[in-house]
Structures are given as C-alpha cells and as structure tokens.
Amino acid sequence: MKILYVTRLFSGLESSFINGTWDPTGVPTIYKVIKELDEKYETKFIFSAKDDGDGYFSLWKNKKDSIFNIVGLRQSIHVLAGIDFFPKWVTRKIAIILRDFRQALFIILATVRFKPDIIYCDHANIIVAAILARYQNHTPVVFRAMGVYPFMRKALTPTNIIHYIFKWAYHSPFDLVICTQDGSGVELWLDNALRAGIKKEVLLNGVGETILPDVLDKQLLLLAKKKSTILFVGKLEKYKGCYEFIESILLLLEKNDDKIHALVIGTGNEKQQLKSLVERANCTEFFTFIDRLPHNQIAAAHKISEIYVSMNHLGNLSNSNLEAIQHNDCMVIPVSQPKIGVDVVTNRLLDDAVVNVPIQNPIELSKALNILINSKDKRDMLSKSVNFKKRDFLWSWEERIKVEINLLENLAKANL
C-alpha cells in the first residue's frame, strides 16, 4: 500500500526534524500513526507549516521547503515552508493565502507523481483534500479531523467567503472521515458538515502503560512534601482554561494558604501573562510552572497530586485528561454544553465520577476545589469511581492505532 500522508507541522514534531532524531511529543495520535505507516508501507510524508491560528506556537524558522532523513524513520519527510517563504513586504494576510495555494499545488503535484493508493489529509489541509476528493476519482481520500474547533462550527453558517470555502470543503465526497473523540461535540458537527452517506469513524484516543520514574524530577521532589498539590496539564492558551485555573487558585489561597500548591505543566502564548498574574498577587511560592516533562515524570506528577483540573472550553477528552483518568485522578472538569455538543460524551462516560463546574467560572471552581481539599473521603470516592468507569471505554494506544491502520488498509483493498 502506498500512502500520501499530509498533515500540518505540529510543534511537538518540530524538534525531531530540527535535531534529526525521531523523538516526538505532544500529538501521540499523529506520531504513532506516522511510525506505523513508516514501518509497514511506502509512505510519502508531507508536513505543511501553518503559521497562524489560535494558540499558534512554533520554533520552525525554515524559509524554504525542506527534506529530512530522520534517525528512527525509514522514509524521508518533506516540510513545506509557511509564510516566511515570501518576502517581508508581502502582508501577512496575503502571505497566508499564497502559502496555502503554494502548499496545495505541491500536494497535488505529489499526488500525480507518487500515485498513492490512499490520500490522507488533516484539517489544516482540508482545501486540497476537498479538491482531490472532488476532481480525481481513482484514489480514495481520507479526511482526518483531530476534533472540532469554533471556526469549524462557524463555517457551517457562513458569514464570509472563507466560511463558504470551508463549508464547501467539508461537504466533499470523501471516501472516509476519521475524527478524534475529544469531547468537542464531533458527532453533531459531522452530521451537519458532511454530505449524506459519507463513511465516518469517531475514535477515542488511547492511553499508555503507567510507568513511574526511578528518580523523581527535582521540582516534583519538592512538591511531594506539599500537603495538597492541584495539577493542571496542557497548553497555556486561553481556550484551555488556564486563566480560570490560576484565578481559582489565587481565590483559594485567601483561605487555604497553608494547604495548597498549584503545579502547572505546559507552555504556550499565555505563559508569561499567567506568571505575571501570580507575581502581582505575591503568590509565587504557591505555584510551580514546568514547561515540559518526560512522560514518566508526568505520571509521577499525577501520583503526587491530590486533584486534577481541566477547564478546556472546547472539550475534555484530550490526551492529558485521558491520562488523568488512567491514573484514577480526582478530577474537576466543566459541565457539558449540549447546544454545541461539547462534553456531552465526556459526561456520559464519566457521569458522577468527576466534579463538574460551570465553564469559565473561577469562583465556582475555587468553591469546588475548597470542598475537595478539605475532604479526603470525597477525593478517594471520586478516584475509585473513575477507576471503575474507565474500564468501559479506555483502550491502549496499540489497540487505537491498529483500528486506524485497519481502516486505511480496508479502504485501499476496497478500491482495488
């Protein structure tokens, strides 16, 4: 099987390409599928730099398209440059349009030359995926969505030309749509966005085996002696609910200054603003910010923490949250948003095994945390409930990736 694999250049993959060694972070669904396809099939990998959008954070500075041979991957990978490809005098808006047009042309030409059995494109490359699905009929096209974002909903009730283009793209005759179940209301969106009869699969991500480190990270070692550590893991972006978390802890400190410590693992565009918020409140001693940790050290962070908080506005079945479930954490997450489908599935799966609070409400979050901090029995009960519930829906990464690969294999066989 020959596969043309097209996805955006995720920040968690950049260091592997820069350093020349396959050591990805941050997007396990992506890098595990890449590894499997690289080992089993002839695959042309194309990564497109999409240097714009909410939460954009990148170290990629290459101004030209690049080809890399990476230690740990059999096949070379192509990285298509972003807006830096164009001269400085080109305005950003024009550069974004030119970038997408240039990248789409490259991908179309790669399709003609490579002659794949499957074309696999993510949402960042949806326009070229739509063109290939509509105007060539010999190669199956797979559209891969990592969840649903606000723009994707807005595009279904278009108010500008960009919305109309994306709505047209979503309604293309794809041979298969694979969507991550991340709690973002994907079922409702798929029903409204796709044309009737399109085959679609919604898959929850997997979890890895819990492996604790032999030696605890120095920063975590200090925290292990704290009375009540409250954990946040995720990108430091507004939509992740990081401000609500920090503000709720600051509210708590007014009553529980000798009991709690907040551990924040993650980085992003809001990092300095959040730290400044803590500094202005003279509360730096009650917070530990860590940009990144190895996976086994994150497992240790779960073990030493009393409570795990996720206030993600867009959905709360993310990889970080699935790992919290795997660790049987006492969890606080937002209530569902049934009008748009966000966290309807999340709350159906977890039910009363978590504490739900109103979204974007640090006051209510602080109240819920105060109750949990002062009740070990309630924390233990929630932890046991999570341990019981997870048996019905958690699965390993091996099982998860096998299902996606099988979907691609079956699609290729059906097209012979």
CORKA-V920929 format. One record per pair of residues at least 4 apart in sequence whose C-alpha atoms are under 7 Angstrom apart, sorted by sequence separation. I is the first residue (numbers start at 1). J is the second residue. D is the distance in Angstrom with one decimal. If there is no record, write none. Layout:
I:J:D
I:J:D
This chain:
9:13:6.9
10:14:6.7
13:17:6.8
14:18:6.1
15:19:5.8
16:20:5.6
17:21:7.0
27:31:6.3
28:32:5.6
29:33:6.3
30:34:6.2
31:35:6.1
32:36:6.3
33:37:6.1
34:38:6.0
35:39:6.2
36:40:6.2
37:41:5.4
38:42:7.0
52:56:5.8
81:85:5.9
86:90:6.7
90:94:6.5
91:95:6.0
92:96:6.2
93:97:6.6
94:98:6.2
95:99:5.8
96:100:6.3
97:101:6.2
98:102:6.0
99:103:6.1
100:104:5.9
101:105:6.2
102:106:6.3
103:107:6.3
104:108:6.2
105:109:6.2
106:110:6.1
107:111:6.2
108:112:6.5
109:113:6.3
110:114:5.7
111:115:5.6
121:125:6.0
122:126:6.3
125:129:6.3
126:130:6.0
127:131:6.3
128:132:6.2
129:133:6.1
130:134:6.0
131:135:5.8
132:136:5.6
133:137:6.9
148:152:6.3
149:153:6.9
150:154:6.3
151:155:6.1
152:156:7.0
154:158:6.4
159:163:6.5
160:164:6.5
161:165:6.3
162:166:6.4
163:167:6.1
164:168:6.1
165:169:6.2
166:170:6.1
167:171:6.4
168:172:6.7
185:189:6.6
186:190:6.0
187:191:6.2
188:192:6.4
189:193:5.8
190:194:5.7
194:198:6.8
216:220:6.4
217:221:6.0
218:222:6.6
219:223:6.6
220:224:6.1
236:240:6.8
238:242:6.2
241:245:6.4
242:246:6.3
243:247:6.0
244:248:5.9
245:249:6.3
246:250:6.3
247:251:6.3
248:252:6.2
249:253:6.2
252:256:5.8
253:257:4.5
256:260:6.5
267:271:6.0
270:274:6.1
271:275:6.3
272:276:6.1
273:277:6.2
274:278:6.5
275:279:6.2
276:280:6.0
277:281:6.5
278:282:6.4
279:283:6.0
293:297:5.9
294:298:6.4
295:299:6.4
296:300:6.4
297:301:6.2
298:302:6.4
299:303:6.4
300:304:6.3
301:305:6.2
312:316:6.0
317:321:5.7
318:322:6.2
319:323:6.2
320:324:6.4
321:325:6.2
322:326:6.1
323:327:6.2
324:328:6.4
325:329:5.9
337:341:5.8
338:342:6.3
343:347:6.0
344:348:6.2
345:349:6.1
346:350:6.2
347:351:5.0
350:354:6.6
361:365:6.3
362:366:6.0
363:367:6.4
364:368:6.3
365:369:6.2
366:370:6.0
367:371:6.5
368:372:6.4
369:373:6.0
370:374:6.4
371:375:6.3
375:379:6.5
376:380:6.1
377:381:6.1
378:382:6.2
379:383:6.2
380:384:6.2
381:385:6.2
382:386:6.2
383:387:6.3
384:388:6.3
385:389:6.1
386:390:6.0
390:394:5.5
395:399:6.5
396:400:6.3
397:401:6.0
398:402:6.1
399:403:6.4
400:404:6.8
401:405:6.2
402:406:6.0
403:407:6.3
404:408:6.5
405:409:6.2
406:410:6.0
407:411:6.2
408:412:6.3
409:413:6.2
410:414:6.1
411:415:6.4
412:416:6.7
16:21:5.2
38:43:6.2
51:56:6.7
90:95:6.1
111:116:6.7
121:126:6.7
158:163:4.8
181:186:6.7
216:221:5.9
235:240:6.7
237:242:6.6
238:243:6.7
278:283:5.5
279:284:5.7
293:298:6.1
316:321:6.5
317:322:6.1
324:329:5.5
337:342:5.0
395:400:6.9
16:22:5.0
37:43:6.6
69:75:6.9
70:76:6.9
158:164:5.5
236:242:6.0
278:284:5.8
336:342:5.8
337:343:6.4
338:344:6.1
358:364:6.9
372:378:6.5
16:23:5.4
24:31:6.7
69:76:4.7
336:343:4.6
337:344:6.9
357:364:6.4
372:379:6.1
16:24:6.0
68:76:5.5
69:77:6.7
121:129:6.0
133:141:5.8
155:163:4.2
336:344:5.3
357:365:6.1
67:76:6.7
68:77:5.4
86:95:6.7
155:164:6.6
67:77:5.7
68:78:6.6
13:24:5.1
67:78:4.6
155:166:6.2
156:167:5.6
336:347:6.8
12:24:5.7
13:25:6.5
66:78:5.7
67:79:6.4
83:95:5.3
129:141:6.9
155:167:5.6
12:25:4.6
66:79:5.2
83:96:6.0
12:26:5.0
65:79:5.7
66:80:6.6
129:143:7.0
12:27:6.4
65:80:4.6
65:81:5.0
83:99:5.8
64:81:5.3
82:99:5.9
63:81:5.8
62:81:6.4
119:139:6.9
63:84:5.1
64:85:5.8
118:139:6.0
119:140:6.2
120:141:6.0
121:142:6.2
122:143:5.8
123:144:6.4
181:202:5.8
308:329:6.2
335:356:5.0
63:85:4.7
117:139:5.9
118:140:5.4
119:141:4.7
120:142:4.7
121:143:5.3
122:144:4.5
123:145:5.5
171:193:6.2
176:198:6.6
177:199:6.3
178:200:5.8
179:201:6.2
180:202:5.7
181:203:5.3
182:204:6.8
307:329:6.5
308:330:6.0
309:331:5.9
310:332:6.4
311:333:5.6
332:354:5.9
333:355:6.3
334:356:5.0
335:357:5.5
80:103:6.7
118:141:6.2
119:142:6.0
120:143:6.2
121:144:5.9
122:145:5.8
170:193:5.8
171:194:4.9
175:198:6.7
176:199:5.1
177:200:4.6
178:201:4.9
179:202:4.8
180:203:5.1
181:204:4.6
307:330:5.1
308:331:4.9
309:332:4.9
310:333:5.2
311:334:5.8
331:354:5.2
332:355:4.7
333:356:5.2
334:357:4.9
335:358:5.6
104:128:5.4
170:194:5.8
171:195:5.1
174:198:6.7
175:199:6.7
176:200:5.7
177:201:6.3
178:202:6.0
179:203:6.3
180:204:5.8
262:286:6.2
263:287:6.0
264:288:6.1
265:289:6.1
266:290:6.3
267:291:5.0
306:330:6.9
307:331:6.0
308:332:6.4
309:333:6.2
330:354:6.9
331:355:6.3
332:356:5.9
333:357:6.4
334:358:5.6
335:359:6.5
180:205:6.8
261:286:4.8
262:287:4.8
263:288:4.9
264:289:4.8
265:290:4.8
266:291:4.6
302:327:6.8
334:359:5.1
261:287:5.8
262:288:6.3
263:289:6.2
264:290:6.2
265:291:5.7
266:292:5.9
265:292:6.4
315:342:5.6
316:343:6.3
314:342:6.6
315:343:5.5
354:382:6.2
317:346:6.3
353:382:5.2
236:266:6.2
316:346:6.6
46:77:6.2
47:78:6.1
48:79:5.8
49:80:5.9
51:82:6.1
143:174:6.8
228:259:5.8
229:260:5.8
230:261:6.2
231:262:6.1
232:263:6.2
233:264:6.1
234:265:6.5
235:266:5.2
236:267:5.2
237:268:5.9
45:77:5.0
46:78:4.8
47:79:4.7
48:80:4.7
49:81:5.5
50:82:5.9
51:83:6.9
142:174:6.2
147:179:6.2
227:259:5.6
228:260:4.7
229:261:4.8
230:262:4.9
231:263:4.9
232:264:4.9
233:265:4.8
234:266:5.1
235:267:5.4
236:268:4.5
237:269:6.1
353:385:4.9
45:78:6.1
46:79:5.9
47:80:6.1
48:81:6.7
49:82:4.8
141:174:5.5
142:175:6.0
143:176:6.5
144:177:5.9
145:178:6.3
146:179:5.8
147:180:5.3
227:260:6.3
228:261:6.2
229:262:5.7
230:263:6.1
231:264:6.2
232:265:6.2
233:266:6.0
235:268:5.5
236:269:6.4
237:270:5.6
353:386:5.2
141:175:5.5
142:176:4.9
143:177:4.8
144:178:4.9
145:179:4.7
146:180:4.9
147:181:6.5
229:263:6.6
236:270:5.4
38:73:6.5
39:74:7.0
140:175:5.6
141:176:6.8
142:177:5.7
143:178:6.4
144:179:5.9
145:180:6.4
147:182:6.0
226:261:6.9
236:271:5.8
38:74:6.3
148:184:5.6
350:386:7.0
38:75:6.5
147:184:6.1
148:185:6.8
156:193:6.6
5:43:6.8
9:47:5.0
134:172:6.3
148:186:5.9
2:41:6.3
3:42:6.5
4:43:5.9
5:44:6.0
6:45:6.2
7:46:6.6
8:47:5.1
9:48:5.3
130:169:5.0
133:172:6.5
134:173:6.3
147:186:6.2
350:389:6.3
1:41:5.8
2:42:4.9
3:43:4.7
4:44:4.9
5:45:4.9
6:46:4.8
7:47:5.1
8:48:4.6
9:49:5.0
133:173:5.8
1:42:6.5
2:43:5.7
3:44:6.3
4:45:6.4
5:46:6.1
6:47:5.9
7:48:6.3
8:49:5.9
9:50:6.9
133:174:5.7
8:50:6.4
127:169:5.8
130:172:5.6
126:169:6.6
11:57:6.9
14:60:6.7
313:359:6.9
11:58:5.6
22:70:6.1
311:359:6.8
21:70:5.3
22:71:5.9
330:379:5.6
20:70:4.9
21:71:4.6
22:72:5.2
17:68:6.8
20:71:6.1
21:72:6.4
22:73:6.9
330:382:5.5
17:70:6.9
330:383:5.0
329:383:5.4
328:383:5.1
328:384:7.0
328:386:5.6
328:387:5.3
325:386:6.4
325:390:6.9
241:311:4.5
240:311:6.2
241:312:5.0
240:312:4.1
241:313:6.4
239:312:6.0
240:313:6.1
231:305:6.2
239:313:5.4
230:305:5.8
239:314:6.9
229:305:4.7
230:306:6.0
231:307:6.2
232:308:6.2
228:305:6.8
229:306:5.5
230:307:4.9
231:308:4.8
232:309:5.5
228:306:5.7
229:307:6.8
230:308:5.9
231:309:6.1
232:310:6.6
217:297:6.7
224:304:5.7
216:297:6.9
220:301:6.7
213:296:5.5
212:296:5.1
213:297:6.1
211:296:5.6
212:297:6.8
234:320:6.8
212:299:6.0
233:320:6.5
211:299:6.9
212:300:5.8
210:299:6.7
4:116:5.9
3:116:5.2
2:116:4.8
3:117:5.9
4:118:6.3
5:119:6.4
6:120:5.9
7:121:5.9
205:319:6.8
248:362:4.6
252:366:5.9
2:117:5.1
3:118:4.9
4:119:4.9
5:120:4.9
6:121:4.8
7:122:5.2
207:322:6.7
247:362:5.9
248:363:6.1
251:366:6.4
1:117:6.1
2:118:6.6
3:119:6.0
4:120:6.1
5:121:6.4
6:122:6.6
8:124:5.9
207:323:6.3
244:360:6.1
7:124:6.8
244:361:6.5
245:362:6.7
248:365:6.0
249:366:6.6
7:125:6.8
244:362:4.7
248:366:4.6
252:370:6.9
241:360:7.0
184:314:5.3
184:315:4.3
183:315:4.3
182:315:5.9
183:316:5.3
182:316:6.3
183:317:5.0
182:317:4.3
182:318:5.2
228:373:7.0
188:341:6.3
185:340:6.3
185:341:4.0
184:341:6.8
185:342:4.4
184:342:4.5
185:343:6.6
183:342:5.6
184:343:6.2
183:343:4.6
183:345:6.1
183:346:5.6
149:314:6.9
29:205:6.9
55:237:5.9
206:394:6.7
207:395:6.4
208:396:6.0
206:395:5.3
207:396:5.0
208:397:6.1
206:396:4.8
207:397:5.5
206:397:4.2
206:400:5.6
205:400:6.5
57:268:6.6
57:269:6.9
55:269:6.7
118:412:6.4
117:412:6.1
33:401:6.3
